Amino acid sequence: MTKQYVGHVLGLVKSYWPTVNLTPLGEGMATECTDEKFTEYVEEVKQSIEKVVESLEQGADAEA
């Protein structure tokens, strides 16, 4: 079930942001990546993700 949700979300991202490169997501996480480094990466992308979510929410509000 989780794979379906992830696939759906990535489809939405691609439809709203067609130039985004999703290839790295398909390659998975490097085995030498520590939990601390992963957490650091997550913090780095949070702002971008929040902007994508905000734009999706604004689009949904405009359609209502």
N, CA, C and O atoms as a printed pandas DataFrame, in Angstrom:
     atom_number atom_name residue_name chain_id  residue_number  x_coord  y_coord  z_coord
0              1         N          MET        A               1    0.817   -1.191    0.000
1              2        CA          MET        A               1    0.000    0.000    0.000
2              3         C          MET        A               1    0.863    1.258    0.000
3              4         O          MET        A               1    0.547    2.229   -0.688
4              5         N          THR        A               2    1.950    1.244    0.768
5              6        CA          THR        A               2    2.831    2.410    0.832
6              7         C          THR        A               2    3.405    2.728   -0.537
7              8         O          THR        A               2    3.522    3.900   -0.898
8              9         N          LYS        A               3    3.769    1.700   -1.313
9             10        CA          LYS        A               3    4.316    1.935   -2.652
10            11         C          LYS        A               3    3.318    2.685   -3.522
11            12         O          LYS        A               3    3.702    3.539   -4.322
12            13         N          GLN        A               4    2.033    2.365   -3.364
13            14        CA          GLN        A               4    1.014    3.055   -4.143
14            15         C          GLN        A               4    0.945    4.530   -3.768
15            16         O          GLN        A               4    0.821    5.396   -4.634
16            17         N          TYR        A               5    1.027    4.806   -2.470
17            18        CA          TYR        A               5    0.995    6.202   -2.025
18            19         C          TYR        A               5    2.198    6.966   -2.548
19            20         O          TYR        A               5    2.069    8.089   -3.036
20            21         N          VAL        A               6    3.359    6.357   -2.443
21            22        CA          VAL        A               6    4.579    7.014   -2.916
22            23         C          VAL        A               6    4.484    7.256   -4.414
23            24         O          VAL        A               6    4.819    8.339   -4.894
24            25         N          GLY        A               7    4.030    6.256   -5.149
25            26        CA          GLY        A               7    3.875    6.421   -6.590
26            27         C          GLY        A               7    2.900    7.530   -6.940
27            28         O          GLY        A               7    3.131    8.299   -7.872
28            29         N          HIS        A               8    1.813    7.609   -6.191
29            30        CA          HIS        A               8    0.814    8.655   -6.435
30            31         C          HIS        A               8    1.397   10.040   -6.159
31            32         O          HIS        A               8    1.211   10.967   -6.947
32            33         N          VAL        A               9    2.096   10.172   -5.046
33            34        CA          VAL        A               9    2.701   11.460   -4.690
34            35         C          VAL        A               9    3.738   11.864   -5.725
35            36         O          VAL        A               9    3.782   13.024   -6.134
36            37         N          LEU        A              10    4.570   10.927   -6.152
37            38        CA          LEU        A              10    5.581   11.260   -7.159
38            39         C          LEU        A              10    4.927   11.645   -8.485
39            40         O          LEU        A              10    5.429   12.510   -9.202
40            41         N          GLY        A              11    3.811   11.003   -8.804
41            42        CA          GLY        A              11    3.065   11.387  -10.001
42            43         C          GLY        A              11    2.537   12.804   -9.900
43            44         O          GLY        A              11    2.588   13.564  -10.867
44            45         N          LEU        A              12    2.026   13.159   -8.720
45            46        CA          LEU        A              12    1.551   14.533   -8.511
46            47         C          LEU        A              12    2.694   15.534   -8.629
47            48         O          LEU        A              12    2.555   16.578   -9.264
48            49         N          VAL        A              13    3.821   15.205   -8.012
49            50        CA          VAL        A              13    4.977   16.099   -8.087
50            51         C          VAL        A              13    5.373   16.292   -9.542
51            52         O          VAL        A              13    5.616   17.418   -9.976
52            53         N          LYS        A              14    5.439   15.211  -10.293
53            54        CA          LYS        A              14    5.845   15.296  -11.700
54            55         C          LYS        A              14    4.835   16.087  -12.528
55            56         O          LYS        A              14    5.219   16.787  -13.464
56            57         N          SER        A              15    3.549   15.984  -12.194
57            58        CA          SER        A              15    2.553   16.722  -12.968
58            59         C          SER        A              15    2.605   18.226  -12.683
59            60         O          SER        A              15    2.340   19.035  -13.572
60            61         N          TYR        A              16    2.937   18.594  -11.470
61            62        CA          TYR        A              16    3.035   20.015  -11.126
62            63         C          TYR        A              16    4.417   20.591  -11.399
63            64         O          TYR        A              16    4.570   21.801  -11.567
64            65         N          TRP        A              17    5.425   19.721  -11.442
65            66        CA          TRP        A              17    6.812   20.165  -11.612
66            67         C          TRP        A              17    7.469   19.244  -12.628
67            68         O          TRP        A              17    8.299   18.414  -12.257
68            69         N          PRO        A              18    7.111   19.376  -13.917
69            70        CA          PRO        A              18    7.543   18.427  -14.948
70            71         C          PRO        A              18    9.058   18.336  -15.157
71            72         O          PRO        A              18    9.544   17.332  -15.677
72            73         N          THR        A              19    9.796   19.346  -14.768
73            74        CA          THR        A              19   11.243   19.323  -15.008
74            75         C          THR        A              19   12.031   18.661  -13.881
75            76         O          THR        A              19   13.252   18.533  -13.975
76            77         N          VAL        A              20   11.346   18.237  -12.816
77            78        CA          VAL        A              20   12.045   17.632  -11.688
78            79         C          VAL        A              20   12.649   16.293  -12.105
79            80         O          VAL        A              20   12.039   15.526  -12.850
80            81         N          ASN        A              21   13.853   16.029  -11.611
81            82        CA          ASN        A              21   14.556   14.782  -11.903
82            83         C          ASN        A              21   14.275   13.798  -10.770
83            84         O          ASN        A              21   14.808   13.949   -9.671
84            85         N          LEU        A              22   13.451   12.801  -11.030
85            86        CA          LEU        A              22   13.092   11.817  -10.012
86            87         C          LEU        A              22   13.987   10.576  -10.041
87            88         O          LEU        A              22   13.813    9.674   -9.221
88            89         N          THR        A              23   14.923   10.520  -10.959
89            90        CA          THR        A              23   15.803    9.357  -11.085
90            91         C          THR        A              23   16.529    9.011   -9.795
91            92         O          THR        A              23   16.581    7.836   -9.434
92            93         N          PRO        A              24   17.097    9.992   -9.077
93            94        CA          PRO        A              24   17.801    9.636   -7.837
94            95         C          PRO        A              24   16.917    8.926   -6.816
95            96         O          PRO        A              24   17.413    8.116   -6.032
96            97         N          LEU        A              25   15.621    9.215   -6.813
97            98        CA          LEU        A              25   14.713    8.552   -5.879
98            99         C          LEU        A              25   14.598    7.067   -6.168
99           100         O          LEU        A              25   14.452    6.261   -5.250
100          101         N          GLY        A              26   14.664    6.708   -7.425
101          102        CA          GLY        A              26   14.566    5.310   -7.812
102          103         C          GLY        A              26   15.818    4.510   -7.501
103          104         O          GLY        A              26   15.782    3.281   -7.442
104          105         N          GLU        A              27   16.919    5.208   -7.303
105          106        CA          GLU        A              27   18.177    4.531   -7.032
106          107         C          GLU        A              27   18.319    4.150   -5.566
107          108         O          GLU        A              27   19.179    3.339   -5.222
108          109         N          GLY        A              28   17.495    4.718   -4.703
109          110        CA          GLY        A              28   17.539    4.369   -3.284
110          111         C          GLY        A              28   18.633    5.094   -2.530
111          112         O          GLY        A              28   19.345    5.936   -3.078
112          113         N          MET        A              29   18.747    4.746   -1.260
113          114        CA          MET        A              29   19.708    5.387   -0.380
114          115         C          MET        A              29   21.019    4.604   -0.391
115          116         O          MET        A              29   21.008    3.373   -0.397
116          117         N          ALA        A              30   22.127    5.304   -0.394
117          118        CA          ALA        A              30   23.443    4.658   -0.369
118          119         C          ALA        A              30   23.616    3.873    0.931
119          120         O          ALA        A              30   23.194    4.326    1.995
120          121         N          THR        A              31   24.229    2.714    0.841
121          122        CA          THR        A              31   24.387    1.865    2.025
122          123         C          THR        A              31   25.286    2.497    3.076
123          124         O          THR        A              31   25.165    2.189    4.262
124          125         N          GLU        A              32   26.178    3.371    2.656
125          126        CA          GLU        A              32   27.074    4.007    3.625
126          127         C          GLU        A              32   26.469    5.255    4.266
127          128         O          GLU        A              32   27.141    5.936    5.041
128          129         N          CYS        A              33   25.221    5.560    3.957
129          130        CA          CYS        A              33   24.543    6.730    4.531
130          131         C          CYS        A              33   24.102    6.408    5.958
131          132         O          CYS        A              33   23.327    5.480    6.188
132          133         N          THR        A              34   24.606    7.184    6.904
133          134        CA          THR        A              34   24.233    6.969    8.301
134          135         C          THR        A              34   22.868    7.594    8.585
135          136         O          THR        A              34   22.379    8.420    7.815
136          137         N          ASP        A              35   22.270    7.192    9.689
137          138        CA          ASP        A              35   20.989    7.780   10.080
138          139         C          ASP        A              35   21.128    9.277   10.295
139          140         O          ASP        A              35   20.231   10.045    9.947
140          141         N          GLU        A              36   22.243    9.691   10.864
141          142        CA          GLU        A              36   22.476   11.120   11.114
142          143         C          GLU        A              36   22.560   11.896    9.797
143          144         O          GLU        A              36   21.993   12.981    9.669
144          145         N          LYS        A              37   23.271   11.329    8.823
145          146        CA          LYS        A              37   23.419   11.990    7.527
146          147         C          LYS        A              37   22.058   12.044    6.807
147          148         O          LYS        A              37   21.719   13.046    6.176
148          149         N          PHE        A              38   21.293   10.959    6.913
149          150        CA          PHE        A              38   19.973   10.927    6.303
150          151         C          PHE        A              38   19.090   12.017    6.899
151          152         O          PHE        A              38   18.397   12.725    6.169
152          153         N          THR        A              39   19.112   12.155    8.223
153          154        CA          THR        A              39   18.337   13.195    8.896
154          155         C          THR        A              39   18.773   14.571    8.412
155          156         O          THR        A              39   17.942   15.456    8.213
156          157         N          GLU        A              40   20.066   14.747    8.225
157          158        CA          GLU        A              40   20.593   16.021    7.715
158          159         C          GLU        A              40   20.057   16.297    6.306
159          160         O          GLU        A              40   19.672   17.425    5.996
160          161         N          TYR        A              41   20.033   15.270    5.460
161          162        CA          TYR        A              41   19.504   15.432    4.102
162          163         C          TYR        A              41   18.022   15.788    4.126
163          164         O          TYR        A              41   17.568   16.639    3.362
164          165         N          VAL        A              42   17.280   15.138    4.997
165          166        CA          VAL        A              42   15.854   15.419    5.114
166          167         C          VAL        A              42   15.634   16.881    5.490
167          168         O          VAL        A              42   14.769   17.551    4.925
168          169         N          GLU        A              43   16.420   17.372    6.445
169          170        CA          GLU        A              43   16.293   18.772    6.851
170          171         C          GLU        A              43   16.605   19.710    5.690
171          172         O          GLU        A              43   15.984   20.765    5.559
172          173         N          GLU        A              44   17.564   19.331    4.846
173          174        CA          GLU        A              44   17.940   20.168    3.710
174          175         C          GLU        A              44   16.805   20.313    2.697
175          176         O          GLU        A              44   16.636   21.376    2.100
176          177         N          VAL        A              45   16.036   19.259    2.504
177          178        CA          VAL        A              45   14.993   19.309    1.480
178          179         C          VAL        A              45   13.628   19.727    2.019
179          180         O          VAL        A              45   12.693   19.928    1.244
180          181         N          LYS        A              46   13.508   19.858    3.329
181          182        CA          LYS        A              46   12.209   20.190    3.917
182          183         C          LYS        A              46   11.613   21.462    3.327
183          184         O          LYS        A              46   10.419   21.504    3.031
184          185         N          GLN        A              47   12.428   22.498    3.155
185          186        CA          GLN        A              47   11.898   23.750    2.622
186          187         C          GLN        A              47   11.334   23.554    1.222
187          188         O          GLN        A              47   10.269   24.080    0.900
188          189         N          SER        A              48   12.043   22.800    0.392
189          190        CA          SER        A              48   11.551   22.560   -0.966
190          191         C          SER        A              48   10.256   21.779   -0.940
191          192         O          SER        A              48    9.325   22.091   -1.682
192          193         N          ILE        A              49   10.188   20.773   -0.099
193          194        CA          ILE        A              49    8.989   19.950    0.004
194          195         C          ILE        A              49    7.820   20.797    0.502
195          196         O          ILE        A              49    6.703   20.677    0.000
196          197         N          GLU        A              50    8.079   21.645    1.481
197          198        CA          GLU        A              50    7.020   22.501    2.004
198          199         C          GLU        A              50    6.494   23.441    0.923
199          200         O          GLU        A              50    5.296   23.725    0.883
200          201         N          LYS        A              51    7.370   23.925    0.051
201          202        CA          LYS        A              51    6.934   24.790   -1.045
202          203         C          LYS        A              51    6.072   24.025   -2.035
203          204         O          LYS        A              51    5.076   24.553   -2.531
204          205         N          VAL        A              52    6.446   22.783   -2.327
205          206        CA          VAL        A              52    5.652   21.967   -3.242
206          207         C          VAL        A              52    4.272   21.722   -2.645
207          208         O          VAL        A              52    3.261   21.866   -3.333
208          209         N          VAL        A              53    4.226   21.353   -1.375
209          210        CA          VAL        A              53    2.943   21.099   -0.709
210          211         C          VAL        A              53    2.100   22.362   -0.690
211          212         O          VAL        A              53    0.898   22.316   -0.948
212          213         N          GLU        A              54    2.728   23.486   -0.387
213          214        CA          GLU        A              54    2.000   24.760   -0.353
214          215         C          GLU        A              54    1.404   25.081   -1.717
215          216         O          GLU        A              54    0.260   25.527   -1.800
216          217         N          SER        A              55    2.159   24.861   -2.783
217          218        CA          SER        A              55    1.638   25.162   -4.115
218          219         C          SER        A              55    0.506   24.203   -4.481
219          220         O          SER        A              55   -0.441   24.596   -5.161
220          221         N          LEU        A              56    0.598   22.948   -4.036
221          222        CA          LEU        A              56   -0.488   21.993   -4.287
222          223         C          LEU        A              56   -1.748   22.415   -3.537
223          224         O          LEU        A              56   -2.855   22.336   -4.070
224          225         N          GLU        A              57   -1.570   22.861   -2.302
225          226        CA          GLU        A              57   -2.719   23.309   -1.514
226          227         C          GLU        A              57   -3.358   24.548   -2.125
227          228         O          GLU        A              57   -4.583   24.663   -2.158
228          229         N          GLN        A              58   -2.543   25.470   -2.606
229          230        CA          GLN        A              58   -3.076   26.674   -3.239
230          231         C          GLN        A              58   -3.840   26.325   -4.503
231          232         O          GLN        A              58   -4.880   26.916   -4.792
232          233         N          GLY        A              59   -3.322   25.366   -5.254
233          234        CA          GLY        A              59   -4.013   24.914   -6.467
234          235         C          GLY        A              59   -5.348   24.289   -6.140
235          236         O          GLY        A              59   -6.324   24.496   -6.861
236          237         N          ALA        A              60   -5.406   23.524   -5.063
237          238        CA          ALA        A              60   -6.651   22.895   -4.646
238          239         C          ALA        A              60   -7.648   23.951   -4.157
239          240         O          ALA        A              60   -8.844   23.847   -4.426
240          241         N          ASP        A              61   -7.159   24.957   -3.444
241          242        CA          ASP        A              61   -8.039   26.033   -2.974
242          243         C          ASP        A              61   -8.617   26.824   -4.146
243          244         O          ASP        A              61   -9.783   27.217   -4.122
244          245         N          ALA        A              62   -7.808   27.052   -5.154
245          246        CA          ALA        A              62   -8.256   27.820   -6.314
246          247         C          ALA        A              62   -9.324   27.072   -7.100
247          248         O          ALA        A              62  -10.205   27.689   -7.698
248          249         N          GLU        A              63   -9.246   25.732   -7.099
249          250        CA          GLU        A              63  -10.216   24.936   -7.834
250          251         C          GLU        A              63  -11.547   24.841   -7.098
251          252         O          GLU        A              63  -12.585   24.591   -7.711
252          253         N          ALA        A              64  -11.515   25.041   -5.785
253          254        CA          ALA        A              64  -12.741   24.892   -4.976
254          255         C          ALA        A              64  -13.684   26.061   -5.121
255          256         O          ALA        A              64  -14.749   26.075   -4.504
